[in-house]
Amino acid sequence: VAVKTDRSEGVVRRVQSQTIDIGFSFITEDHPGVMAQQVNCECVCLIPASSPLAELAAIDIQDIAGQVLIRHEKDSTQLKLDRLLRRYNLTTIECVEVSLASTAAALVREGVGIAITDPFTAHMASEHDSVVMRPLKFSLPFEFEILYPALKPLHHHAERFVEQFMLLADEMGIYLNIAAMRDLNDSKTD
């Protein structure tokens, strides 16, 4: 078993080329040669332990206003959060934008600001005494895809990996809504 980290575009390319057995990615379009299961869960807030927000049991949208918010670039979840802030006419101090959730978590650990992120990254980050994780009082879904190569059978190691991933989510108290498998071949016709 080999585990490799790549940006979503690279993961999709590897699955399309049928060179890996499973991938986790963010996708917005169809991809020939790829099967996928959409996974949804709820975002959480990472907060420096020294912040007054750390005293709250849960974070509401108004609590984020006026805070240094570590933003995620090119992220659909970030765009949803931005729309929500605009709807309530709220602003944040935006001075940092990151590509990876792990970078956002590291910046929270350093006390730079807060981050709204996926619950998996948040659980790992909150193992440090300098970071706390709080649920959100509002719904902000975190959506990603589990990708499989369409032109070869599902490898038993990939199947076991997904099973262990789901068990770990359960142990962490993360509710996953996993959709049925679907083919990502471009099904649009003229």
MARVOMAR-95898 format. One line per field, with one value per residue: x, y, z of N, C-alpha, C in turn. Coordinates in Angstrom, 1 decimal, always signed. Last residue first. Example, Ala and Ser with C-alpha at 12.3 -4.5 7.8 and 13.67 -1.06 7.14 Angstrom:
<sites>
n.x	[+12.8 | +13.2];
n.y	[-2.2 | -5.7];
n.z	[+7.1 | +7.8];
ca.x	[+13.7 | +12.3];
ca.y	[-1.1 | -4.5];
ca.z	[+7.1 | +7.8];
c.x	[+12.9 | +13.2];
c.y	[+0.0 | -3.3];
c.z	[+7.9 | +7.8];
</sites>
This chain:
<sites>
n.x	[-26.0 | -25.5 | -23.5 | -22.0 | -18.7 | -18.3 | -18.6 | -21.0 | -21.4 | -22.5 | -24.5 | -23.0 | -22.8 | -22.4 | -21.0 | -20.4 | -17.9 | -16.8 | -14.6 | -15.7 | -16.6 | -14.2 | -13.2 | -15.1 | -14.4 | -11.8 | -12.3 | -13.6 | -11.6 | -9.8 | -11.2 | -11.2 | -8.4 | -7.9 | -9.3 | -10.1 | -12.6 | -11.4 | -11.2 | -12.2 | -12.6 | -11.0 | -12.7 | -12.9 | -15.0 | -15.3 | -16.8 | -18.0 | -19.3 | -21.9 | -22.8 | -25.3 | -24.5 | -22.9 | -20.2 | -18.0 | -14.5 | -11.4 | -8.4 | -4.9 | -2.8 | -2.6 | -3.5 | -5.6 | -6.7 | -5.8 | -7.4 | -9.9 | -9.6 | -9.4 | -12.0 | -13.9 | -12.7 | -13.1 | -12.4 | -10.1 | -8.6 | -5.1 | -2.6 | -1.7 | -0.5 | -2.8 | -3.6 | -1.6 | -2.2 | -4.7 | -3.9 | -2.4 | -4.5 | -5.9 | -4.2 | -3.8 | -4.9 | -4.6 | -5.0 | -6.5 | -9.4 | -11.6 | -15.0 | -18.4 | -21.9 | -24.5 | -25.6 | -24.8 | -22.0 | -21.8 | -22.7 | -20.8 | -18.5 | -19.4 | -19.3 | -16.5 | -15.5 | -16.5 | -15.0 | -12.1 | -9.9 | -8.3 | -9.6 | -8.5 | -8.7 | -9.9 | -9.9 | -13.2 | -15.4 | -17.6 | -18.0 | -20.3 | -22.3 | -22.5 | -21.3 | -19.9 | -20.2 | -19.2 | -16.5 | -13.9 | -12.7 | -13.1 | -10.9 | -7.9 | -6.1 | -6.5 | -7.6 | -9.9 | -11.8 | -15.1 | -16.4 | -18.7 | -20.2 | -20.2 | -20.5 | -19.3 | -20.0 | -18.1 | -17.3 | -15.2 | -13.7 | -13.6 | -14.1 | -15.6 | -17.5 | -16.8 | -15.7 | -14.2 | -11.8 | -10.9 | -9.2 | -9.0 | -7.7 | -5.8 | -4.0 | -4.0 | -6.0 | -6.1 | -8.0 | -6.5 | -4.7 | -6.4 | -7.4 | -5.0 | -4.5 | -6.7 | -6.3 | -2.8 | -1.7 | +0.0 | -0.2 | +0.6 | +0.6 | +0.9];
n.y	[+16.2 | +15.0 | +14.1 | +12.5 | +11.9 | +9.6 | +9.0 | +6.9 | +6.4 | +5.0 | +6.9 | +9.0 | +9.4 | +11.4 | +11.0 | +12.6 | +12.0 | +10.9 | +9.4 | +6.9 | +7.6 | +7.9 | +5.2 | +4.0 | +5.1 | +4.2 | +1.5 | +1.4 | +2.3 | +0.2 | -1.9 | -1.1 | -1.1 | -3.8 | -4.9 | -2.8 | -3.0 | -3.5 | -0.8 | +1.5 | +3.5 | +4.1 | +6.2 | +8.6 | +10.3 | +13.8 | +16.2 | +18.9 | +20.2 | +22.6 | +24.2 | +25.4 | +26.9 | +26.6 | +24.3 | +23.1 | +23.7 | +22.9 | +24.7 | +24.6 | +24.1 | +21.4 | +19.3 | +18.1 | +19.7 | +18.6 | +16.4 | +17.6 | +19.2 | +17.3 | +16.4 | +18.5 | +21.3 | +24.7 | +27.9 | +29.3 | +32.3 | +33.2 | +32.8 | +30.9 | +28.6 | +27.1 | +28.4 | +27.5 | +24.8 | +24.9 | +25.8 | +23.6 | +21.7 | +22.6 | +24.5 | +27.1 | +30.2 | +33.6 | +36.2 | +38.3 | +39.6 | +39.9 | +39.9 | +41.1 | +40.7 | +40.6 | +38.2 | +37.6 | +37.6 | +35.1 | +33.4 | +33.8 | +32.7 | +30.0 | +29.3 | +29.7 | +27.6 | +25.4 | +25.6 | +27.3 | +29.0 | +29.0 | +29.6 | +32.0 | +32.7 | +35.6 | +37.4 | +38.7 | +40.1 | +37.3 | +35.0 | +35.3 | +35.1 | +32.3 | +30.7 | +27.9 | +26.5 | +27.2 | +29.6 | +29.9 | +30.6 | +33.2 | +34.4 | +32.4 | +30.5 | +28.4 | +29.4 | +27.2 | +25.9 | +24.8 | +22.5 | +21.2 | +18.0 | +16.0 | +13.8 | +12.4 | +10.6 | +8.4 | +7.5 | +6.5 | +7.5 | +7.7 | +11.2 | +13.3 | +16.3 | +18.6 | +19.2 | +17.7 | +16.9 | +13.5 | +10.6 | +7.5 | +4.2 | +3.0 | +4.3 | +4.3 | +5.2 | +7.7 | +8.7 | +8.8 | +10.8 | +13.0 | +13.3 | +14.1 | +16.5 | +18.0 | +18.1 | +17.5 | +14.7 | +12.2 | +8.6 | +5.5 | +2.2 | -1.2];
n.z	[-27.0 | -23.6 | -20.9 | -19.4 | -19.0 | -16.3 | -13.7 | -12.2 | -8.6 | -5.6 | -3.3 | -0.7 | +2.7 | +5.2 | +8.4 | +11.3 | +13.6 | +15.8 | +15.6 | +15.0 | +12.4 | +11.1 | +11.3 | +9.6 | +7.2 | +6.9 | +6.7 | +4.2 | +2.6 | +2.8 | +1.8 | -0.9 | -1.4 | -1.2 | -3.3 | -6.0 | -8.4 | -11.8 | -14.1 | -15.1 | -13.3 | -10.2 | -7.9 | -5.3 | -3.2 | -2.9 | -0.6 | +1.2 | +4.1 | +4.8 | +7.3 | +9.4 | +12.5 | +14.7 | +14.4 | +17.1 | +17.5 | +18.7 | +19.6 | +20.2 | +21.9 | +22.3 | +19.5 | +18.5 | +16.6 | +14.2 | +13.9 | +13.7 | +11.4 | +9.4 | +9.7 | +9.3 | +7.4 | +8.6 | +9.3 | +11.5 | +13.0 | +13.4 | +14.4 | +16.2 | +15.4 | +14.9 | +12.6 | +10.9 | +10.8 | +9.5 | +7.0 | +6.3 | +6.0 | +3.9 | +1.4 | +0.5 | +2.1 | +3.0 | +5.3 | +5.9 | +6.6 | +9.1 | +7.9 | +8.1 | +7.3 | +6.2 | +5.9 | +3.3 | +3.6 | +5.0 | +2.9 | +1.0 | +2.4 | +2.6 | -0.1 | -0.6 | +1.0 | -0.4 | -2.7 | -3.1 | -3.8 | -0.6 | +2.6 | +5.1 | +8.3 | +9.6 | +12.4 | +13.1 | +12.3 | +12.6 | +14.0 | +15.3 | +13.4 | +13.0 | +16.0 | +17.5 | +20.8 | +23.3 | +23.8 | +24.4 | +22.0 | +21.6 | +22.8 | +22.2 | +23.0 | +21.2 | +18.0 | +16.4 | +13.8 | +13.3 | +10.7 | +8.3 | +8.0 | +5.0 | +2.2 | -0.7 | -3.7 | -5.4 | -8.8 | -11.5 | -14.6 | -17.3 | -17.7 | -15.4 | -14.9 | -12.2 | -9.8 | -6.9 | -4.6 | -3.5 | -3.0 | -4.7 | -5.6 | -7.1 | -9.9 | -12.7 | -14.4 | -15.2 | -13.5 | -11.1 | -11.9 | -12.3 | -9.7 | -8.4 | -9.6 | -8.8 | -5.9 | -5.1 | -3.1 | -1.5 | -1.2 | +0.0 | -0.9 | +0.0];
ca.x	[-26.5 | -25.6 | -24.3 | -23.2 | -19.6 | -18.2 | -18.3 | -20.0 | -21.8 | -21.4 | -24.2 | -23.9 | -22.1 | -23.5 | -20.8 | -21.4 | -18.2 | -18.1 | -14.3 | -14.9 | -17.6 | -15.1 | -12.5 | -15.0 | -15.8 | -12.1 | -11.6 | -14.3 | -12.8 | -9.4 | -10.9 | -12.4 | -9.2 | -7.3 | -9.8 | -9.1 | -12.2 | -12.3 | -10.6 | -11.9 | -13.8 | -10.8 | -12.2 | -12.8 | -14.1 | -15.6 | -15.7 | -18.3 | -18.0 | -21.5 | -21.9 | -24.9 | -25.1 | -24.4 | -20.9 | -19.0 | -15.9 | -12.3 | -9.6 | -6.0 | -3.0 | -3.2 | -2.5 | -4.8 | -7.2 | -5.2 | -6.0 | -9.7 | -9.8 | -8.2 | -10.9 | -13.7 | -13.3 | -12.5 | -13.6 | -10.3 | -9.5 | -6.6 | -2.8 | -2.4 | +0.4 | -1.9 | -4.4 | -1.7 | -0.9 | -4.6 | -4.8 | -1.8 | -3.4 | -6.5 | -4.4 | -4.3 | -4.1 | -5.3 | -4.3 | -5.1 | -8.9 | -10.3 | -13.9 | -17.1 | -20.8 | -23.7 | -25.8 | -26.2 | -22.6 | -21.3 | -23.4 | -22.1 | -18.5 | -19.2 | -20.5 | -17.5 | -15.2 | -17.0 | -16.5 | -12.7 | -10.5 | -8.4 | -9.2 | -9.3 | -7.8 | -10.3 | -9.0 | -12.1 | -14.4 | -17.4 | -16.9 | -19.1 | -22.0 | -21.9 | -22.4 | -19.6 | -20.4 | -19.5 | -17.9 | -14.8 | -12.5 | -14.0 | -12.1 | -8.9 | -6.0 | -7.0 | -6.5 | -9.7 | -10.6 | -14.2 | -16.2 | -17.5 | -20.3 | -20.2 | -20.9 | -19.3 | -19.9 | -19.1 | -17.2 | -16.4 | -13.7 | -12.8 | -14.2 | -14.3 | -17.4 | -17.2 | -16.9 | -14.4 | -12.9 | -10.7 | -10.1 | -8.5 | -8.7 | -7.0 | -4.2 | -2.8 | -6.1 | -5.1 | -8.4 | -7.6 | -4.1 | -5.6 | -8.3 | -5.7 | -3.6 | -6.5 | -7.4 | -4.0 | -1.6 | -0.8 | +0.4 | -0.3 | +1.3 | +0.0];
ca.y	[+17.4 | +14.8 | +15.2 | +11.9 | +13.0 | +9.9 | +10.4 | +7.0 | +6.9 | +5.1 | +5.7 | +8.7 | +8.8 | +11.0 | +11.1 | +11.9 | +12.7 | +11.6 | +10.8 | +7.1 | +7.2 | +9.0 | +6.3 | +3.6 | +5.3 | +5.6 | +2.0 | +0.9 | +3.1 | +1.6 | -1.9 | -1.3 | +0.2 | -2.9 | -5.2 | -3.6 | -2.3 | -3.8 | -2.0 | +0.5 | +2.8 | +3.9 | +4.9 | +8.3 | +9.2 | +12.6 | +15.7 | +17.9 | +19.9 | +21.2 | +24.5 | +24.3 | +26.9 | +26.6 | +25.5 | +22.9 | +23.9 | +22.7 | +24.0 | +24.7 | +25.5 | +22.2 | +20.3 | +17.3 | +20.0 | +19.9 | +16.2 | +16.7 | +19.9 | +18.2 | +15.5 | +17.9 | +20.0 | +23.6 | +27.0 | +28.7 | +31.1 | +33.5 | +33.8 | +32.0 | +29.7 | +26.7 | +28.5 | +28.9 | +25.2 | +24.4 | +26.6 | +24.9 | +21.5 | +22.8 | +23.3 | +26.1 | +29.0 | +32.6 | +35.0 | +38.6 | +38.6 | +40.4 | +39.3 | +41.1 | +40.6 | +41.8 | +38.8 | +37.6 | +38.7 | +36.4 | +33.5 | +34.2 | +34.1 | +30.8 | +29.3 | +30.5 | +29.0 | +25.7 | +25.8 | +26.3 | +28.1 | +29.5 | +28.5 | +31.6 | +32.0 | +34.3 | +37.1 | +37.8 | +40.8 | +38.7 | +35.0 | +35.1 | +36.4 | +33.2 | +31.1 | +29.1 | +26.4 | +25.8 | +29.3 | +29.7 | +29.2 | +32.3 | +34.4 | +33.3 | +31.7 | +28.2 | +29.3 | +28.4 | +25.8 | +25.9 | +23.0 | +21.9 | +19.4 | +16.1 | +15.1 | +12.3 | +11.9 | +8.5 | +8.3 | +6.3 | +7.6 | +6.7 | +9.8 | +12.8 | +14.9 | +18.3 | +20.0 | +17.8 | +17.8 | +14.7 | +11.5 | +8.8 | +5.1 | +2.3 | +4.2 | +3.9 | +3.9 | +6.9 | +8.5 | +7.8 | +9.4 | +12.5 | +12.9 | +12.8 | +15.4 | +17.8 | +17.4 | +18.4 | +15.6 | +13.4 | +9.8 | +6.7 | +3.4 | +0.0];
ca.z	[-27.7 | -25.1 | -21.6 | -19.9 | -19.4 | -17.8 | -14.0 | -13.3 | -9.9 | -6.7 | -4.1 | -1.8 | +1.5 | +4.3 | +6.9 | +10.6 | +12.3 | +15.9 | +15.8 | +16.2 | +13.5 | +11.1 | +11.9 | +11.0 | +7.7 | +6.9 | +7.9 | +5.4 | +2.7 | +3.2 | +3.2 | -0.2 | -1.5 | -0.3 | -1.9 | -5.3 | -7.1 | -10.6 | -13.5 | -16.1 | -13.8 | -11.6 | -8.2 | -6.7 | -3.2 | -3.6 | -1.4 | +0.3 | +3.5 | +4.4 | +6.3 | +8.5 | +11.2 | +14.9 | +14.0 | +16.0 | +17.9 | +17.7 | +20.0 | +19.2 | +21.4 | +23.3 | +20.1 | +19.4 | +18.0 | +14.7 | +14.1 | +14.8 | +12.7 | +9.7 | +9.8 | +10.6 | +7.4 | +7.9 | +9.1 | +10.2 | +13.0 | +13.3 | +13.4 | +16.7 | +15.7 | +16.0 | +13.8 | +11.2 | +11.4 | +10.9 | +7.8 | +6.4 | +7.0 | +5.2 | +2.1 | -0.5 | +2.0 | +2.1 | +4.9 | +5.6 | +5.7 | +8.7 | +8.7 | +7.5 | +8.2 | +6.2 | +7.2 | +3.6 | +2.9 | +5.6 | +4.2 | +0.7 | +2.0 | +3.8 | +0.6 | -1.3 | +1.3 | +1.0 | -2.8 | -2.4 | -4.8 | -1.9 | +1.7 | +4.0 | +7.4 | +9.1 | +11.3 | +13.3 | +13.0 | +12.2 | +13.0 | +16.1 | +14.0 | +12.0 | +15.1 | +16.8 | +19.4 | +23.1 | +23.4 | +25.5 | +22.5 | +21.0 | +23.6 | +21.8 | +23.7 | +22.5 | +18.9 | +17.1 | +14.5 | +13.4 | +12.1 | +8.7 | +8.4 | +6.4 | +2.8 | +0.7 | -3.0 | -4.3 | -7.6 | -10.7 | -13.1 | -16.7 | -18.2 | -15.8 | -15.2 | -13.5 | -10.2 | -8.3 | -4.9 | -4.3 | -2.4 | -4.5 | -4.9 | -6.8 | -8.5 | -12.0 | -13.9 | -15.9 | -14.9 | -11.2 | -11.6 | -13.4 | -10.8 | -8.0 | -9.8 | -10.2 | -6.5 | -5.3 | -4.4 | -1.4 | -1.8 | +0.2 | -0.9 | +0.0];
c.x	[-27.9 | -26.3 | -24.3 | -24.1 | -20.8 | -19.2 | -18.0 | -19.8 | -20.7 | -22.1 | -23.1 | -23.6 | -23.1 | -22.8 | -22.0 | -21.1 | -19.2 | -18.4 | -15.7 | -14.7 | -16.9 | -16.1 | -13.4 | -14.3 | -15.8 | -13.4 | -11.8 | -13.6 | -13.6 | -10.6 | -10.5 | -12.2 | -10.5 | -8.0 | -9.1 | -9.6 | -11.3 | -11.7 | -11.4 | -11.2 | -13.4 | -12.0 | -12.0 | -12.2 | -14.1 | -14.5 | -16.1 | -17.0 | -18.2 | -20.1 | -21.3 | -24.0 | -24.6 | -25.2 | -22.3 | -19.6 | -16.9 | -13.7 | -10.5 | -7.2 | -4.1 | -3.5 | -3.2 | -3.7 | -6.5 | -5.5 | -5.4 | -8.2 | -9.5 | -8.4 | -9.6 | -12.5 | -13.0 | -13.2 | -13.1 | -11.6 | -9.6 | -7.4 | -4.2 | -2.7 | -0.3 | -1.0 | -3.6 | -2.5 | -0.9 | -3.3 | -4.7 | -2.6 | -2.6 | -5.5 | -5.0 | -4.7 | -4.7 | -4.4 | -5.2 | -4.4 | -7.5 | -9.6 | -12.6 | -16.1 | -19.4 | -22.6 | -25.0 | -26.5 | -24.1 | -21.9 | -23.0 | -22.9 | -19.9 | -19.2 | -20.5 | -18.9 | -16.2 | -16.7 | -17.1 | -14.2 | -11.3 | -9.1 | -9.4 | -8.7 | -8.6 | -9.3 | -9.4 | -11.1 | -13.1 | -16.3 | -16.5 | -17.8 | -20.7 | -21.6 | -21.8 | -20.8 | -20.2 | -19.7 | -18.0 | -16.2 | -13.4 | -13.9 | -13.2 | -10.2 | -7.1 | -7.0 | -7.1 | -8.4 | -10.2 | -13.0 | -15.3 | -17.5 | -19.0 | -20.2 | -20.7 | -19.6 | -20.1 | -18.9 | -18.4 | -16.2 | -15.1 | -12.8 | -13.2 | -14.4 | -16.0 | -17.0 | -17.4 | -15.7 | -13.0 | -12.0 | -9.9 | -9.6 | -8.1 | -8.1 | -5.6 | -2.9 | -4.9 | -5.1 | -7.4 | -8.0 | -5.3 | -5.1 | -7.5 | -6.6 | -4.2 | -5.6 | -7.2 | -5.0 | -2.8 | -0.6 | -0.5 | +0.4 | +0.3 | +0.9];
c.y	[+17.1 | +16.0 | +14.9 | +12.9 | +12.4 | +11.0 | +10.6 | +8.5 | +7.0 | +5.5 | +6.0 | +7.4 | +8.4 | +10.6 | +10.6 | +12.1 | +11.9 | +12.4 | +11.6 | +8.6 | +7.4 | +8.8 | +7.6 | +4.7 | +5.0 | +5.9 | +3.5 | +1.5 | +2.7 | +2.4 | -0.5 | -1.3 | +0.0 | -1.5 | -4.2 | -3.7 | -3.3 | -3.2 | -2.3 | -0.7 | +1.6 | +3.1 | +4.8 | +6.9 | +8.7 | +11.6 | +14.4 | +17.5 | +18.7 | +21.2 | +23.2 | +24.8 | +25.8 | +26.6 | +25.4 | +24.3 | +23.7 | +23.0 | +23.9 | +24.0 | +25.7 | +23.6 | +21.1 | +18.1 | +19.0 | +20.1 | +17.5 | +16.5 | +18.9 | +18.8 | +16.3 | +17.0 | +19.4 | +22.3 | +25.9 | +27.8 | +30.5 | +32.2 | +34.2 | +33.1 | +30.9 | +27.8 | +28.2 | +29.2 | +26.6 | +24.8 | +26.2 | +25.8 | +22.8 | +22.5 | +23.5 | +24.8 | +28.0 | +31.4 | +34.1 | +37.4 | +39.0 | +39.3 | +40.1 | +40.4 | +40.6 | +41.9 | +40.1 | +38.4 | +38.8 | +37.6 | +34.8 | +34.3 | +34.6 | +32.3 | +30.1 | +30.5 | +30.0 | +27.1 | +26.0 | +26.6 | +27.0 | +28.5 | +29.0 | +30.4 | +31.4 | +33.8 | +35.7 | +37.7 | +40.0 | +39.4 | +36.4 | +35.3 | +36.4 | +34.6 | +32.1 | +29.4 | +27.8 | +25.5 | +27.8 | +29.3 | +28.9 | +30.9 | +33.5 | +33.3 | +32.7 | +29.5 | +29.2 | +28.3 | +27.2 | +25.6 | +24.2 | +22.3 | +20.0 | +17.6 | +15.0 | +13.7 | +11.7 | +9.8 | +8.1 | +7.1 | +7.3 | +6.7 | +8.9 | +11.4 | +14.5 | +16.8 | +19.6 | +18.6 | +17.9 | +15.6 | +12.9 | +9.6 | +6.5 | +3.1 | +3.5 | +3.9 | +3.4 | +5.5 | +7.6 | +7.6 | +8.4 | +11.0 | +12.3 | +12.4 | +14.1 | +16.6 | +17.1 | +17.6 | +16.5 | +14.2 | +11.0 | +7.9 | +4.5 | +1.2];
c.z	[-28.2 | -25.7 | -23.0 | -20.7 | -20.1 | -18.1 | -15.5 | -13.6 | -10.9 | -8.0 | -5.2 | -2.5 | +0.4 | +3.0 | +6.2 | +9.1 | +11.6 | +14.7 | +16.0 | +16.6 | +14.8 | +12.3 | +12.1 | +11.8 | +9.2 | +7.5 | +8.0 | +6.7 | +4.0 | +3.5 | +3.7 | +1.3 | -0.8 | -0.3 | -0.9 | -3.9 | -6.4 | -9.3 | -12.2 | -15.5 | -14.7 | -12.2 | -9.7 | -6.9 | -4.6 | -3.3 | -2.1 | -0.5 | +2.5 | +3.8 | +5.8 | +7.4 | +10.4 | +13.7 | +14.3 | +15.6 | +16.8 | +18.2 | +18.8 | +19.8 | +20.5 | +22.9 | +21.2 | +20.1 | +19.0 | +16.2 | +14.7 | +15.0 | +13.9 | +11.1 | +10.1 | +10.8 | +8.8 | +8.0 | +8.2 | +10.3 | +11.6 | +13.4 | +13.2 | +15.7 | +16.2 | +16.4 | +15.0 | +12.4 | +11.7 | +11.6 | +9.3 | +7.3 | +7.3 | +6.3 | +3.5 | +0.2 | +1.0 | +1.9 | +4.1 | +5.2 | +5.3 | +7.9 | +8.3 | +8.5 | +7.5 | +7.2 | +7.3 | +4.9 | +3.2 | +5.0 | +5.0 | +2.0 | +1.7 | +3.5 | +1.9 | -0.6 | +0.6 | +1.4 | -1.4 | -2.4 | -4.1 | -2.8 | +0.2 | +3.2 | +6.3 | +8.1 | +10.8 | +12.1 | +13.3 | +13.0 | +12.6 | +15.2 | +14.8 | +12.5 | +14.1 | +15.9 | +18.8 | +21.6 | +23.1 | +25.1 | +23.7 | +21.5 | +22.9 | +22.6 | +23.3 | +23.3 | +20.3 | +17.9 | +15.1 | +14.3 | +12.1 | +10.2 | +8.8 | +6.7 | +4.3 | +1.3 | -1.5 | -3.7 | -6.7 | -9.4 | -12.6 | -15.1 | -17.5 | -16.4 | -15.7 | -13.7 | -11.5 | -8.6 | -6.4 | -4.2 | -3.0 | -3.8 | -4.7 | -6.1 | -8.3 | -10.5 | -13.1 | -15.4 | -15.6 | -12.7 | -11.6 | -13.1 | -11.9 | -9.1 | -9.4 | -10.4 | -8.0 | -6.0 | -4.3 | -2.6 | -1.7 | -0.3 | -0.8 | +0.0];
</sites>
